[in-house]
Amino acid sequence: MSVKCQVIIEAMDKMAPRSLAEDWDNVGLLVGSSAQTIHKILITLDVTKEVVEQAIKDDIDLIIAHHPVIFKSISAIRTDLPQGQVLSALIKANIGVYVAHTNLDIASGGVNDVLADLFQLCDVRPLTDNSRGKLYKLVVFVPETHREIVADAIMTAGAGHTGNYSHCSFATNGIGTFLPLNGSKPFLGDVGKLERVQESRLETIMSEKICKVVVKAMLKVHPYEEVAYDVYPLMNSGEKLGLGRVGKLASPIVLAEFVKQVKQVLGVSAVSVVGEQNKLIKKVAVCGGAGAGLLHKAAFAGADVLVTGDVKYHEGQDAAALGVAMIDAGHFATEQPVLSYVAEYLSKCADKAKWSVEIKVDDINQDVFWNY
């Protein structure tokens, strides 16, 4: 079946909630309409002129990008300047652009978890703790005859996860009362007559990022015209989230050999390195993009090396002074791997919901830097 852009947005919000984005960031649907029907999706790091031209040729309806096509506030769209040319072409071709930037960096399964997976790190945790996921409790009252139907919808939408357990809930039975007034169309009972029904109080927990999705799924299958439910925040801490990742290698390796591994895994011919070649590497910190600002966090976490991009000269000096090796593998190379993961995630969503949509990973964009 065809799928609306809003449905894609909801799926992306579940993977990388916009609430996780840094305050200075600009994420979400930046170009286009949430009501647009989507047939073809292109996933890319950057919305460049070349990418847009290819998207037009391929009849793409929606571009999902990592870097915002509109970042700083703009007061004009000048078609004689690069940004204006890109925005104008997108609008003329009716191509939407959805951006997941720092929220995809921070999210579980995002940019930095992908890097940690590529380097086969163990005992992985975030380098920073700037965004703990908030937990909410959902309580809904439902006739006993429909309890399992409603519970299944809630759990399928992602609620009820606690640690390594899923489908966690609690139900108690009681008597629900209501009196249908004129104009109502009650599922049970008659207008003007007080009704008493055997009901269940069904309760479970959910993360903030999926609240809207879970409630929507619950309302869709609940039999009542007016559903009685509560959503309230909990003091419990949710999943620890933050920028960067740090973890252990399965087997220690000297820096020179680890550098070779980084080049092979990320598909780059050269990297810049701070540190002695024979330094033993046991613990690795990673941060896709420009992550040298996390150097002190990496040192505090006991990392022997930080793999990132866009390292400046004085940041390299700081790393040497701290005794932490640093590998600058480039902004592009440390973020590019996440694209296939996003495509795989959306493909699974499409298969499950039977979307008639084609998903493609951009093969036009290249690193603007090259080695001579």
Secondary structure, DSSP 4 states (H G I P E B T S, - for coil): --EEHHHHHHHHHHHS-GGGS-TT---EEEES-TT-EESEEEEES---HHHHHHHHHTT-SEEEESS-SS-S--S---TTSHHHHHHHHHHHTT-EEEE--HHHHHSTTSHHHHHHHHTT-EEEEES--S-PPEEEEEEEEEEGGGHHHHHHHHHHTT---BTTB-S--EEEEEEEEE-PPTT---SSS-TTS-EEEEEEEEEEEEEGGGHHHHHHHHHHH---SS--EEEEEEEEE-----SSEEEEEEEEEEHHHHHHHHHHHHT-S--EEES-TT-EEEEEEEEEEE-GGGHHHHHHTT-SEEEEE---HHHHHHHHHHT-EEEE--HHHHHTTHHHHHHHHHHHHHHHHT---EEEE--S---S----
